[in-house]
Amino acid sequence: MSARPLIVNAMTIDVEDYFHVSVFDGVVPRRHWEALESRVERNTDRLLALFEDAGIKATFFILGWVAERHPALVGRVAALGHEIASHGYGHRLVYDLTPRTFREDIRRSKGALESMAGRPVRGYRAPSYSITPHSLWALDILIEEGFQYDASIFPIHHDRYGIPISPRHPYPIHRDHGTIVEVPGSTVRIGPYNLPVGGGGYFRILPYWWTKRGIERLNRDEQRPAVFYLHPWEIDPDQPKLMTSALGRFRHYRNLGETEARLTQLLRDFEFAPMEQVMLPASVEDAPSALAFALPYVW
């Protein structure tokens, strides 16, 4: 049996319920959310138990809507020593918001989470990685609202998100009013393409070896930590089935019954810690030339 790698990776959980997922926008009206069965608390508690058994801490990007309805859950996550971060309030895609409504969304979420956790919230991840070339203005607002890092840019091609020309590793974004560290979703570079290896649907739909080899490559060849992410609903094969497109059903429901076992194996194969411990203390690269292609969209 090979020794576990020395590099510590970031474990992150986007805490939202199954009906919050962007694929169901327009299928489940927001006014009906309250009437649906909530499964986020039991699923998040299951993740907490898995992490406790493995002896790791993680970062929980918690949706403000969830926090207001399950404040005891936020307290349990914080009491167990995990990092509390923001996933916004209402799970709205950033590029569908105005700067004013985005500020209101993240301010409401940050305030609620800090009150419940009793500690500052330093990090933010947008729903569905929705900081894109058309919503880079959001980074300015995150700085103004006191966030120290953002984890919302995926350097890949995708029909819903992504800035493929963005740097693949953490980098600071300097503005006149402050600095924020961008922590991208993890990828490996194969030829001219960045391919995702950091979790979520890529973890469920693709075979386990894809994620394992991708993280090994980052750790061994690039000497970089990976950022892994998952949602509580991804370990819940018994969740209610909602109607959407064939592609949406494939993306959401594929291999739900296998995810918990895969996650347990991942926790055996690699070392993990919260984002604030893994990414922020390390030196980060400044890559203005890469960002210069995206910045003209808004700045």
N, C-alpha and C positions, 0 to 999 in steps of 0.2 A: 504494500500500500504506500503510495507516494505521500510525502509530507505536504501539509497544507501550506498554501502560499503565504508569504510574510506580509504582502500588501493587504491592507484593510479596505474593503469596499463599502459604499454607502447603501444601506437598506432603507427604502422609502415606501410608504403606504399612502395612497390617495383615498382618504376616508369619505366615501359617498355611498349611497344606496343604489341598488340595481336600476331603479327607475330614473335616476339622475343622469345616466349615461347619455352622451350627446346623440348617439344613434337613435334614441327614442324621442328626441326633440320633435314636436309636432304630432307624435303618436300618443304621448301621455301629457295632457295639458298640465301646466304647473298648478292650476287651481285644484287639480285632483290628487296632487301628491299626498296631502294629508289623509286621504281616504285609503291609500294603498298600504298593504302590509309592509311594515318596516323590518328589515333583516340586518341592518348595518351594525347594530349593537352586538348581536350574537356572533356575527362573522368577524368583527374586529376583536372581540374577546377571544375567539379561537386563534387568531393571529398572535395576540398577546401571549396566549398559552404556549404556542409553538416557539416564540422568541424566548420565553422564560425557560423552556426546556433546553433550548440551544445556548442559553447564556449570552444573548446578544441584545443590544439596544438599537432602536431604529428611529427614523423621523416619520411622524404622522402628519401629513398635509390634510388637515381636517376642514371639511366644508362647513361654513358658518351655519347654514340651514340645519345641518346635522347636529352641530354643537348646541344650538339653542334648544333642540328637542331632546338631546341626550347629554345634558351637562355632566352627569355622573360618569359617563364614558370618558369624557375629556379628563376628568379628575383621575380616573384609573390609569389612563395612559401616562399622564404626568407623574403620578405617584410611583409608577414602576420605573421611572428614570428615562423615559423616551423623550425625544425632542418633539415639541408641539410647533407646527408651522401651518401656514394658511393655504387653503385651496380655493380662496374666494368665498363668497357667501352663497350665491344662488345658482352656481354651475352654469353661468352664461359664458359663451365664447367671447374672448376679449375683443376680437375684431368685429363682433356684433354690437359692442357697447360704444357709447361716447366717452370721452375722457372724464366727464363729470360723473356719469353713472358707474364707470369703472372705479373711480375714487370712492364713491359711496359704497360700492360693493366690498372693496378690500378693507376700507376703514371699519365697516360694520363687523366683518369677520374678525379682523385683528383685535378689535376691542373686546369682542365676546370671548375669544380664545384666551387672551391675556388675563381677563377677569377670572375665568374658570381655572386656568392652569397656574395662575399666580407667578408668572414669569414672562419676560419679553418674548414676542414672536419675531424671529429674525428672517425667516425664509418664506417664500411664496412659490407656488406652482399653479399655473393657469389651467383651468379645465381643458382637457384635450390639447395640451401644449399650444394654446391658441395665441401666443405672441409670435407673430409672423411679420414679414416685411410691411404689412398694412397696419400693424398695431404696435410698432416699436415705441410709439409715444408712451406706452404703458410703463416702460422702464423708468422714464423721468418721474412718473407719479409714484412708482414703488420707492424710489429714492426719497422723494418728498415725504412719504408716509412712514419712513423709518426702517424699511426693509434693508437687510445687509446682503442677502443673496436672492437670486431668482433661479428657478429650475424649469423654465417654460419654453425654451428654444430647443428643438430637435433638429440636428443638422442633416436632415434627410429629405427626400421627395416623398410626399404623401398627399392624398386628395383633400385632407382636412387641415393639415398643419405642416410645419417644417420650413427651415431656411438652410438649404443644402450647402451654401457657401460659408456658413458660420463655422468658427473654430470647433474642433471636436473635444477640446479639453477646457476646463474652467479658465476664465479670463475676466479681468476687471473692465467695467465700462465706466469711464470717468466723465462726469458732467460738471458744470460750474457749481452746482449746488450739492455735489456729493459723488460717491462712488458706490456701485453695486457689483457684486461678483456674479457672473452668469455661469451656471453649472449645467452644461448641455446633457441631453439624453445620450447614453453610451452607444457608440458605434465602433465598428472596425472598418478600416479602409481596404477595399479590394479593388484594384485597378482605379478607375475614376469615380467609384461609388463609395458612399458611406452606408453601411448596412447595420441596422439596429440589432443590438444584442442585450438590451437592458431591461427586459421584462414585459409586463402587460400582455397584450395579445400576442406579441412575438414569443413570449415564454409559453403561452398556452397552445398556440396553433402550430408552431414549429417544434421539431423534436428537441428533447432536453439537451442533446449533445451540442446543438447550435448555440445555446446560451452558455453552456459550460466551456466550450472551446473559445467562444468570443471573449468571455471574462478572463480565461487563461491567457489569451493572446494579449489583452490589455495589461494584465498583471506582469506577465513574464517578458514579453517582447518590448512593450512600451513603458513598462514600469509605472503604470498609471492605475489608480483605482477605478472601478466601474461604479456606475449609479444604477441600481436595480430598483424597479418600481412594480407595485401590484395594487389591486383594489380588493377590498374585503369581499365583494360579490364574486370574485374570481375563484374562491374556494367553496362556492355554494351551488352545487348542481341542482338543488331542489328549489331554487328561486322560481317565482311565478314567471311563466313564459309570456312575453309581450310581442305583439305583431309589429314587424317592420320589414324592410326589404330583405331579399335573400342574402345579399352581401352583409347587411347589418346583422342578420341572425347568425351567419357564419362567424363573423367577428366577435359577437358577444357570447355565444353559447358553446363554441367549439372547445372541447376538452375540459370543460369545467370540472368534471369528475376526476381529472388527473392532476389538477393544479396543486392541491395540498401535498400530495406525495412528492411531486417535483420540487416544491418549495422546501420540504423537509430534507430532501437530498441536497439541494443547493446550500442549505445551512450547514450541512456536513462538509461540503466540498470547499467552501470559501469562508473567509473571515468578513464580518460585517460590523458596522457601527453607524451612529446617526450622521447625517449630512454635515452638521456643524462641526463635528469632530474630524471627519475625513477630509472635507474639501476646504474649509476656511483656513485652517492653520497652514496648509501647504502653500508654497509659492505658486502663483498663477501666471499664465502667460498673457501678455498684452498683444492683441492682434488687430490693430486698427485697420490694416489693409483689407482684412477679410470683412470686417464690418462695414467698410466704406461702400461696398456694393449695395448693402441693404439700407443704410442710413438715409439716402436721398428720398426714400419713399415717404418719410415723415419729418426728418430733421433738417 
